[in-house]
Amino acid sequence: MTGKHFELTDETRNYFGHNLHRIRATRDMTRYCVRKGDVGGWVECERNVSGYAWVSGDARVFGDASVSDNAEISGNAEVSSNARVSGNAEVSSNARVSGNAEVSGDARVHGDARVSGRAEVHGRATVTERQDILVVYPIGSQSVTATLTRTAAGHNLSVGCWHGGTIDTLRAEVDRRSQTWPGTAQDHARWRAEHEALEALCRARIAGWKRMDEDPATDCPV
């Protein structure tokens, strides 16, 4: 079976009940420094990889996971379950992306990072450590997911379909959305309280990042 830019080889391995195939490039891909005939990482089936995406090293993509566009999975990284990695995103080292998580845009997930559940990592987020991401679900009138991620410039906050926000713009966004909230006044009060709690939690995590930047010795697992 041959895909647009790779084929499945006869080299297989069983990985926790999933039959994985090593892939091989069927054309040169200068973006990844790959030549036609070079072998890559492991996938369960061709539909795991589409577009111009590439899997290299000992990386694994399996289950109903999808890696598309110009995304790259490398090192010992793993993308599984229903996870989606797209855009120019990179998942490398020992990182894991699973569940219904989405990684897109120019996001980078590497190191020992774990992105799971309904987490949404967008834009220029960089998730290296497990503390670099905070996920709250469900929240608000539509029971959406809120995801806080660390970036080189500070942080990114996504709440449902609202992407690219920050903690300082959250209240204004809640005020705007509250104009169309269904339910009773009691419902509205509860949802506002949830967002206020989210803000407090996010600010605590961001403060922790700042402390770690100022004194890396404080970066200790909890």
N, C-alpha and C positions, 0 to 999 in steps of 0.2 A: 504494500500500500504506500503510495507516494503523495505527500502533501505538496504545497506550493514551493516550499523551500527546504523541506526535510523529508526523510523517510524513516520508517521503523526498521531497525536492524533485527537480526536473529538473536542478539544478545539480550537475554531476559533475566529478571530476578523477581522473586516473590517478596513483597514488602508489606507485612501485616495484612496478608490476604489479598493484596492487589498485585496483579501480574504486570510488571513494568517492563517497557522496552527502551533500550538505549536508542537515541535518534542519531541520524547522520545527515549532514548538510548536502543538499542536491544542487547547490549553487554557492558562489562566493557571496559573503555578507560582510562587507567592509566595516559596517557599524560595530560588529562584534569581533573583528579581526578573525573571521572564520573563512576558511577556503572550502570549496566543494570537496566533499569526501571526508571532512573532519567530523569526528563523532562528538556528540553533545551529552546532555544529561538524560534523565529518564522520564518517560510519560506512560500513562496507562493506555491512552488511545490518541489518535490523531486530533480529535476534537478538543483535546486539552490545550492545544497551541494553534493560534491562527494569526492572520496578518503577517507581520514581519518579526514577530516575537521569537525569542530564542531561549533555550534551556541548556546550560553548560555544566561542566564539572560533574559533581555527584548530586546535583540538584534534582528534585523530584516534583512532578506535577501529576496528581491522580484524583480519582473520584470524579465528581462533576465540576472540578475546578477548571478555570479558564484563564489562559494567559494570551493576551492579544495585543494588537497594534505594534508598538516598538518596545514593549516591555521585555525585560531580561531577568531570568532567574538563574543564579549561579552559586558557586561554592557548594555548601551542604544545605542550602535552603530548601524549604518545602512549602508547596502550595496544595491544599487539599480541600476536601468536602465540597462546598459550593462557592468557595472563594473566587474573587475576580481580581486580576491584576491587568491593568491596561495603560494606555497612553505611553509615556516614556518612563514609567515606573521601573524601579530596580529592587529586587529582593535578593539578598546575598548573605554570605557567611553562614551562620547557623539559624537564621531567622525562620519563623514559621508564620504562615498566613492560612487561616482555616475558618471553618464555620461559614457564615454568610458575609464575611468581611470583604471590603473592597479597597484596593490600593490603586490609585490612578494619578494622572497628571505627571508631575516631575518628582513624585514622592520617592523616598528612599527608605527601605526597611532592611536593616542589616544587624550585625552583631548577634546577640542572643535575644533579639526582640521577638515578641509574640503579639500578633494582631489576629484577633479571633472574634467570635460572636457576630454582632452586627456592626462592628467598627468600620468607619469610613475614613481612610487616610487619603487626603487630596492635596493638590497644589504642590508646594515645595516642602512639605513636611519631611522631617528626618527622624525616624524612629530607630534608635540604636540599642537602647536599654528598655527593659520592661516598664520603667518609670516614665518613659518618654511619651506614653499614650495613656489617656484616661477615657473610659467608655461608660456612659450612663444610659440604661435602657430598662423600661420604657419611660418616657417623660412627655409631659404636655398633653394638649387636647387630642393629638393624634397618635399618642404613644410611640413617638419616634425615638431614634437613637441620637445621642449627643456624643461627639468625639472631639477631644482636645488632643492636639499633637504638637510636638516641639518642632520648631523650624530654626534655621540659622539666624533669622531676624527676630525670633521671639516665639510666637505660637500661632496656631490656626485653630479655630473653633467651628465645627459644623454641627448644626442641629436640624435633623431631617433634611429637607431640600435646600436649606440655607447653608451655603459653603463659603469659605473664605472670610468668615467673620473673626472677630476677636472678642475677648472677654469685655472690653470696654464698649463694644457696640451691641452686646447682647440685650441690654435693657431696652434700647430703642427698638430692636427687632421684636422683642416680646410685646412692647406697646403697639407696634404696628400690627402684629398678628392678632392681638387680642380684640381688635375691632371686628373680626369675623369669627371669633370663637363661638361654637354652639354651646348649649347647656345653660345652666343657671348661674346666678351670681356666686353661689357656693362653689360650683365647679371652677369658675374663673379664679376665685381666691385660692383654690387648691393648686391650680396650674401655675399661678404666679409664685406661690410658695415653692413649688418644685424648681422653677427656674432660678429663684433666689438661692435655693440650696445648691443648685448646679453652679451658679456664679461663685459662691463661697468655696465650694470644693475645687473648682478650677483655679481660683486665685491662690489657694493653699498649695496646689501642685506647682503652679508657675513660680511661686515664692521659693519652693524647694529647688526648682531648676536654677534660679538665680543664686541661691546659696551654694549649689554644687559648682556653678561657674566661678564663683568667688573663691571657693575652697574645695577643690576636687576630693580632698580627704574625707569630706562629709558624705560622699557618694557611697553609702553602705546599704546593703539590702535590708529590708524590714520584714 
